Amino acid sequence: GNTSFIPIPYGKSCKVTFEDEPGINPTPKYYHINFRKYPENVSVETFSYNTLEKARKKLAATNSSLLNPATIYGKRFKTISGMKTITPNDSLVLKLPKGNRAIYEIRFNVSVKNPDDYAAIMRQLIFQAEFDKKQTVWVPLSDYSGGGMGAPVVESWYLSSDGNGKITSRWLMPYSKSGELAIRNLSSSDVTVEMTVKVAKLKWDGRSLYFHASWRQQDSIYIHNNYDEDAKCIDWNFATIHGKGIYKGDLLSLFNHAPRWYGEGDEKIWVDGDTFPSHFGTGTEDYYNSSWAPVYPFHTPFGGAPRADKETSHGYNAFYRTRHLDAIPFENTFKFDIEMLGWDPGYVDYSTTTYWYGDYDAKAIGTSGIPNALKPLLPSDL
């Protein structure tokens, strides 16, 4: 598949067509087109070939930046760091400077004595963040990294990981008065963790929102294989958020117990008072910018597949999608469901991590906690 993130503004209407070369036999076409509506009094410059040509150099520079992400441009920042060998049930805690500020970068460095324990320990190290005395982040470090179970390599705009315990987070995390970050060790082993944070001043005003990362895990979710039998094709709740905010992306990390592809079900996103989803997609691979379900790892700035153990898609798989121009604002509620439909009947274990911004009262519903993080990981050759 192919994905374009170039914005195409228009003032009155837009028509998108796809044309095959003469003599090409018709083939199925699947597509996602996301659009944003502006108020009637907003004036936009309609996209044209001439405007594209004028922007060629800027597009090339933007592409280069997206493939080589840098965190801070022209900022004076303060670096706060801490290193600790964390015993079981203990934490490494970093207090942030007080006042109107924001985190621009966090670097994690985890040292695991036995490489065979790496996957399990990364799942049982919990990254927590509290801003202005409210916890907004509680996610296993493996999943926060964008890689999911096994904590594999990730190369994206907001998150990077080398697959060996070094992780970089470039999510902007503003706060008004105070902030605190922590790594909590739920494992039974001592783990040495270093955390380095870059903080700079940033004015807090009426438009400011807090960064959130929410985690949900559920095992043995049934996948049906006949789309005509609607009652058996359940919609599984990927994420539900109450309050005002902006949805910025997600990770789907899973173990597929079925013998083949599990992701044919449509994804549906409801915003505020929707009676029909604002986003109604065509399946897992299209949502994650990887049409035709290529079962191999790949990375792009805003989407990728960090893990794909088998060509059949049986076993461990992971997809991430983060949003920039296509972020989804909401005033009251956000709901994301995905239909459980595959090539064969079977079961999957799903873990979802969602990245979003919200006001002080915003809250993710149905999140998971310690019992789910402590669940042993299945062997990859199962």
C-alpha positions in Angstrom: 0.0 0.0 0.0 0.9 3.7 -0.3 0.2 6.6 2.1 0.3 10.3 1.4 0.3 12.8 4.2 0.4 15.9 2.0 -2.6 18.1 2.9 -4.9 18.9 0.0 -7.0 21.9 0.9 -10.0 23.0 -1.1 -12.7 25.7 -0.9 -15.8 24.1 -2.3 -15.4 20.4 -3.3 -12.9 17.6 -4.0 -13.2 14.5 -6.1 -10.7 11.7 -5.8 -10.4 9.1 -8.7 -8.1 6.1 -9.4 -7.3 5.2 -13.0 -5.6 2.0 -14.2 -3.5 1.9 -17.4 -5.4 0.7 -20.5 -5.5 -3.1 -20.7 -5.2 -3.7 -16.9 -7.8 -6.0 -15.5 -9.8 -4.5 -12.7 -8.6 -5.4 -9.2 -10.1 -4.7 -5.7 -9.3 -1.2 -4.3 -9.2 -0.3 -0.7 -8.7 3.2 0.6 -8.8 5.5 3.6 -9.4 9.2 3.0 -9.5 11.3 6.1 -10.6 14.9 5.9 -11.2 17.8 8.2 -14.0 20.3 7.8 -13.4 24.0 8.6 -16.0 26.7 9.5 -17.7 28.4 6.6 -15.8 31.7 7.2 -12.4 30.1 6.9 -10.6 30.9 3.6 -8.2 28.2 2.2 -5.9 28.2 -0.8 -7.0 25.3 -3.1 -4.4 22.7 -3.9 -2.9 22.9 -7.4 0.1 21.7 -9.3 1.6 25.2 -9.1 1.4 25.3 -5.3 3.0 21.8 -5.2 5.9 23.0 -7.3 6.4 26.0 -5.1 6.6 23.8 -2.1 9.1 21.2 -3.6 12.1 22.3 -1.5 10.0 22.6 1.7 8.5 19.1 1.1 12.0 17.6 0.6 13.2 19.3 3.8 10.2 18.1 5.7 10.7 14.5 4.5 14.3 14.7 5.7 13.2 15.9 9.1 10.6 13.2 9.4 13.1 10.5 8.7 15.7 12.1 11.1 13.6 13.4 14.0 15.1 16.1 16.2 13.4 17.1 19.4 14.1 20.8 20.2 14.6 23.7 17.9 15.8 27.0 19.4 14.9 26.0 22.9 16.8 26.5 26.1 16.1 23.4 28.1 17.1 21.9 31.4 18.2 18.3 31.6 17.1 16.2 34.6 18.4 12.7 34.9 18.4 9.8 37.3 19.8 6.3 37.4 19.0 3.5 39.8 19.1 -0.3 40.2 15.4 -0.8 40.9 14.6 -3.7 43.2 11.2 -5.5 42.8 8.2 -3.2 43.7 10.5 -0.1 43.9 10.6 2.9 41.6 12.9 5.4 40.0 11.3 8.8 40.4 12.2 12.2 38.8 10.7 15.4 40.0 10.4 18.1 37.3 11.1 21.8 37.6 8.0 23.8 38.8 6.1 26.3 36.8 4.8 26.6 33.2 7.0 24.1 31.4 6.9 21.1 29.1 8.9 17.9 28.5 10.3 17.8 25.0 12.2 14.5 25.2 12.6 11.5 27.5 15.4 9.0 27.0 15.2 5.6 28.8 18.1 3.2 29.1 17.2 -0.2 30.6 20.0 -2.7 31.4 18.9 -6.4 31.7 21.4 -8.9 33.0 20.0 -11.9 31.1 18.9 -11.2 27.5 16.4 -14.0 27.8 14.5 -12.0 30.4 14.4 -8.8 28.3 10.8 -9.2 26.9 9.2 -10.0 30.2 11.0 -7.3 32.2 10.2 -4.6 29.7 6.5 -5.6 30.0 6.8 -5.4 33.8 8.5 -2.0 34.0 5.7 0.5 34.2 6.2 4.1 33.0 4.1 6.6 35.0 3.7 10.3 34.6 1.9 12.8 36.8 1.2 16.4 35.9 -0.3 19.0 38.3 -1.0 16.2 40.8 -2.9 14.0 38.3 -1.6 10.8 36.8 -2.0 10.8 33.0 0.3 7.9 32.0 0.4 4.3 33.2 1.8 2.0 30.5 4.3 -0.9 30.4 7.5 0.5 29.0 7.5 -2.1 26.2 4.2 -0.8 25.0 4.8 2.9 25.6 7.9 2.5 23.3 5.6 1.8 20.3 6.9 -1.8 20.0 4.6 -3.8 22.3 5.3 -7.3 23.5 9.0 -8.1 23.2 9.9 -4.3 23.0 11.4 -4.6 19.5 13.0 -1.9 17.3 10.8 1.2 16.6 11.7 4.0 14.2 9.1 6.8 14.1 8.6 10.5 14.5 7.4 10.4 18.1 9.1 7.3 19.4 12.3 5.4 18.8 13.7 2.1 20.3 16.8 0.1 19.6 15.2 -3.2 20.7 17.8 -3.5 23.5 16.4 -1.2 26.2 17.2 2.3 24.8 14.0 4.3 24.1 13.5 7.9 23.0 10.1 9.6 23.5 9.5 12.9 21.7 5.9 13.5 22.8 5.4 17.1 24.1 4.2 17.0 27.7 3.2 20.4 29.0 2.2 21.2 32.6 1.1 24.3 34.6 2.7 23.8 38.0 4.4 20.5 38.6 5.3 17.2 37.1 6.8 13.8 38.1 7.9 10.8 36.1 8.5 7.3 37.4 9.6 3.8 36.3 8.1 1.1 38.6 9.5 -2.4 38.6 6.9 -5.1 38.9 9.3 -7.8 37.9 11.0 -10.2 40.3 14.5 -9.0 39.2 16.7 -6.0 40.0 16.8 -3.8 36.9 19.1 -0.9 36.3 17.2 2.0 34.6 18.4 5.5 33.6 16.0 8.2 32.6 17.0 11.6 31.1 14.5 14.3 30.5 14.7 17.6 28.6 12.4 20.3 29.9 11.9 23.9 28.7 9.6 26.8 29.5 6.2 26.7 27.7 3.3 29.1 28.5 0.2 27.3 29.8 -3.0 28.9 28.5 -6.6 28.2 27.8 -5.7 25.9 24.8 -3.2 23.8 26.7 -3.9 20.1 27.3 -2.1 17.3 29.2 -0.4 14.4 27.5 -2.0 11.0 28.2 -0.9 7.4 27.4 -3.5 4.7 28.3 -3.2 0.9 28.1 -5.7 -1.8 27.7 -5.2 -5.6 27.6 -7.7 -8.5 27.0 -7.1 -12.1 26.2 -9.1 -14.7 24.2 -11.1 -12.3 22.0 -13.1 -14.3 19.5 -12.5 -13.7 15.8 -15.2 -14.8 13.4 -14.6 -15.6 9.7 -17.9 -14.9 8.1 -18.9 -11.2 7.6 -22.5 -12.2 6.8 -23.0 -13.5 10.3 -23.1 -10.1 12.0 -24.0 -11.3 15.5 -20.8 -13.3 15.7 -18.6 -10.4 14.5 -18.1 -8.5 17.7 -16.9 -5.0 18.0 -14.0 -4.8 20.5 -13.5 -1.5 22.3 -10.0 -0.3 21.3 -10.3 2.9 23.4 -12.9 5.1 25.0 -12.2 8.6 26.4 -14.5 11.0 28.2 -13.7 14.7 28.2 -12.1 17.2 25.9 -9.0 16.3 24.0 -7.1 15.3 20.8 -6.4 11.7 19.8 -2.8 11.3 18.6 -2.3 7.6 17.8 -2.1 4.1 19.0 -0.2 0.8 19.2 -1.9 -2.6 18.6 0.3 -5.4 20.1 -1.1 -8.9 20.0 -0.7 -12.6 20.0 -2.7 -14.3 17.2 -3.8 -17.8 18.2 -5.6 -18.3 14.9 -3.6 -19.9 12.0 -3.9 -16.9 9.7 -4.7 -13.2 9.2 -6.9 -11.8 12.0 -7.4 -8.2 10.9 -10.3 -8.0 8.3 -12.7 -6.3 10.7 -13.6 -2.6 10.1 -12.4 0.0 12.6 -15.0 2.6 13.7 -14.3 5.9 15.5 -17.1 7.9 17.0 -16.5 11.6 18.0 -18.8 13.4 20.4 -22.4 13.0 19.3 -21.8 10.8 16.3 -24.7 8.6 15.3 -22.5 7.1 12.6 -18.7 6.8 13.0 -16.7 9.9 11.8 -14.1 7.3 10.7 -15.3 4.0 9.2 -12.3 2.0 7.9 -11.6 -1.2 6.0 -9.4 -3.2 8.4 -6.3 -3.4 10.4 -3.7 -3.3 7.6 -5.3 -0.2 5.9 -5.7 1.7 9.2 -2.0 1.1 9.9 -0.9 2.2 6.4 0.1 -1.2 5.2 -2.4 -2.4 2.7 -2.6 -6.0 1.7 -1.3 -7.1 5.1 2.4 -7.4 4.6 3.5 -9.7 7.4 7.0 -8.3 8.0 8.4 -5.4 10.1 8.5 -1.9 8.5 8.8 1.6 9.8 7.7 5.0 8.6 7.4 8.3 10.5 3.7 7.9 11.4 3.0 4.2 11.0 4.7 0.8 11.0 4.8 -2.8 12.1 7.6 -3.3 14.7 6.8 -7.0 15.0 5.7 -9.8 12.7 7.0 -13.1 13.7 5.5 -15.4 11.0 4.3 -14.9 7.4 1.0 -16.5 8.4 0.5 -13.8 11.0 0.1 -16.5 13.7 1.9 -15.5 16.9 3.1 -12.1 17.8 2.3 -9.0 15.7 2.4 -5.2 16.4 1.3 -2.1 14.5 1.6 1.5 15.4 0.0 4.7 14.0 0.7 8.2 15.2 -1.1 11.2 14.0 0.0 14.7 13.2 -2.1 16.5 10.6 -4.7 13.8 11.0 -5.1 14.1 14.7 -8.7 13.8 15.9 -10.1 16.6 18.2 -13.1 15.8 20.4 -15.1 18.0 22.8 -16.8 15.4 25.0 -16.3 11.7 24.0 -14.0 9.6 21.8 -14.8 5.9 21.1 -12.7 3.6 18.9 -14.0 0.0 18.2 -12.6 -2.6 15.9 -14.6 -5.5 14.4 -13.1 -8.9 15.1 -13.1 -10.6 11.7 -10.4 -12.8 10.2 -9.7 -15.4 7.6 -10.2 -18.3 10.1 -12.2 -18.5 13.3 -10.0 -18.3 16.4 -8.8 -16.1 19.2 -6.4 -13.2 19.8 -4.9 -11.5 22.8 -4.9 -7.7 22.3 -3.0 -5.0 24.0 -3.7 -1.4 22.9 -1.8 1.7 23.9 -3.3 5.1 23.0 -1.5 8.4 22.9 -3.7 11.5 23.4 -4.1 14.9 24.9 -6.9 15.9 27.3 -8.0 18.6 29.7 -7.7 18.0 33.5 -10.9 16.1 33.8 -10.4 13.9 30.7 -10.2 10.1 31.4 -9.7 6.9 29.5 -12.3 4.2 30.3 -11.7 0.5 30.8 -7.9 0.6 31.1 -5.8 -2.3 32.5 -3.5 -2.4 35.4 -1.0 -4.5 37.4 -2.6 -8.0 37.0 -2.5 -7.7 33.2 1.1 -6.4 33.2 2.2 -9.4 35.4 0.6 -12.0 33.0 3.4 -14.1 31.6 4.2 -13.7 27.9 3.6 -16.6 25.7 6.5 -18.3 23.9 7.0 -17.0 20.4 7.0 -20.5 18.9 3.6 -21.5 20.4 
